Amino acid sequence: MKFVSQLNEFYIPTLEIDNGKIVKNPEIPSRLEKVFKYMKGKFEQLPIKEYPLNYLYLVHPKWYVEHLKKLSENAKDREYLPEVFLKDRILDSGTPFTFFTYKAAINAFYATLTGAEEVLKNRKTVYVLTRPPGHHASSDFAGGYCFFNNAALAAKYIFSIIRERICILDLDFHHGNGTQSIFYEDPNVIYISIHGTPELYFPWISGFEDEVGKGKALGTNFNFPLKGNITWKEYEIVFDKALEIILKFSPSVLIVSLGFDTHQDDPMGYFNLDENSFKYIGEKLKNINIPILFIQEGGYNKNANHSAAIKLFENFGRR
Ligand SMILES: [Zn+2]
């Protein structure tokens, strides 16, 4: 297994509005620094390449990309936090813009495609350790700390080259509303998500069981919403169902939207997975024998992220 890292240390958003109060933004580089140190000591790190923006336009229209660039430029003197929901093509008021947001999101896109290209080249597992995350970004809406949808970009890039079916397994605590919406009518990319139920948790608007895809893609979208406080015992049942779906579709590449906010010590998620749960997740994913592109999403407790990464990736060894 190899890895790519782009933590965008220069990009440090500070504010968000949560339940009407201005609070400290947790989507900061330090949340992943310990994970990076662990990966660097154990696995081969790939240098990041740059890619033409045309690959970005496979998911996001040009006007949206330019709109985000402008919002960043406008935040030169002061971080911009939309106070109204849905204003400025931003879903929520938890996603501020700094002068560096655009640059960071572009860098995450480069890191993601570097990982995707490597998986295609060697058909072996790669981990893209990057931020900002992506799974809440739809083709033309930012939100939930996400601007460009890294997992969707990887899927579209890979499909554009191999023209074979791809599965995305979203393991972040929060439903990947953006990823779901991008592939909702696309039969070539199967989306499967296990998450806290949107009846109780962000992003509220999607992630329900009856969202199953549309048109030719009917039956290719799978949501497993779960109540809070569940442990590995309950999670495993659903995780095994997700694996069965993946095996049934038999994709050439599996993309995993990897959130560590399902860990019991995470401040933003409400499941009770422990270190061993991540070990089992790693074992089960290793055993399905499909090349995996892991892409980092959430995870906001740096120690929990660190121990989850160790337990998950120790299954993949040096390959
Ligand atoms: Zn999350």
Residues whose N, C-alpha, C, O or C-beta is under 5 A from the ligand:
A	BS01	ZN	D172 F173 H174 G259 D261 G298
